[in-house]
Amino acid sequence: MNQLLLSIDVGGTLCRFEGPTLATILTSASPLGPADARCIIRQQLYTRASIDAALIAEVCDALQLPVSAFPTPVEPSPPQLLPEADAALRSMTRHAAIVTLSNVSCLEVDTDRLRALLCQWVVDYFPSCRTGYAKPDPAAFHFVATACRSSPANMVHIGDDWDCDVIGARTADVTVIWVSNGRPVPEPERLNDGGVLVAADLTAASRHLTELATRRRS
């Protein structure tokens, strides 16, 4: 049987970043509701391989902001590995080929720094600005499966955002482990199909992955 393919979200799941992100700055400034603003940012900003003045104007118009509200320059924040990530990744790499799958603009992506932190365990990196798709779009998950010569049925995703990670993965027919960080499950009915598992933290998520891999081998 093929080895599992494991995709892991970066921000909030594997790493923390110092300072506000571009999305946080724009969402806070926009008069739109946070959910609507984040949706615009995901669809119009995170999926682009390059960003020019015309795109900035387009995004600001959609967010009902003046162009001056778009921060320049945008400097990538250095990622800091969460304390439990090292041991959890070491455990998970026994059962799966690991890649990252993240929503991030091309202005903030810093794959070189991520690689320096994660190269012992992670075999590839799939930021949305590379794939052209942002979670929860199921195409983001399908892109990863295809690029890794795998399939959604052979894939597990781990993330901490319910909408982007859980709903996105399940729409793509990918099994997902949601890292709750102590939060209640927003939609308990989604746990009924067995495709959504809940873990308090990344350490618990690694135990879920071990159980999934063990069941596949039995």
Phi, psi and omega in degrees: 000141181297147175296145176298148171256121182247120172256139182232132172296153183263289185294120179090341180254308178259324189225160167243155181235137178283140176082164181288147176277168176301318179297320179297317181296312182291320180295319179294326182279333186286141175285351178288162174296151183304319181296317179293319180295316180296324179297316178299315181298317179298314187283322188258338185249312186290339185268003185261135180284340176213155183230124179240183184298323180296319179292319177301316178297320180295315180294316180296322177298316179295327179274359181060047181235151170289153180302330181296344180283345180281119185291137175219140351285165175256119180255131177298136176276135179297131178284143175239122181295133177295151188304322184274354189293321184302306181294322181295316179295321179299320178291315185292330183292345176288339188243349187205155166278127189254133172228162172260150177220110189222154172264116181199145178282158178294342178283338185248344183296140180217072185296329180297316179291321176299316181298322179297326179279325196243001190297339178294334188237329189264131184263342178199165186228129185233075171289153183299329180290344173272316186281332185085006180225140179245137174303141015269014177303121180300338179298334177297317180288319179295324177301314181297314180302314180295315181298329181265009179056044178234202180213158177304325180294338181260009190246144173234139178240141176238129178198168185249358181258121186297311183292308185289314187272311185283303182296319179299312181296316182292325176297329178272004182065033177254136174292140184228143172247114181270125176273108189279333186050037176086000181277151176289155178290122183296324184227083184303334182295338179288348179280351188288333186273358178081356181269357179237121176245149183244131178232137180294327181205183184292329177296315177294325177298322179294327177292320176301317181297319177301317180294319178298316181293321180295319179296323180294326182280340185278000000 
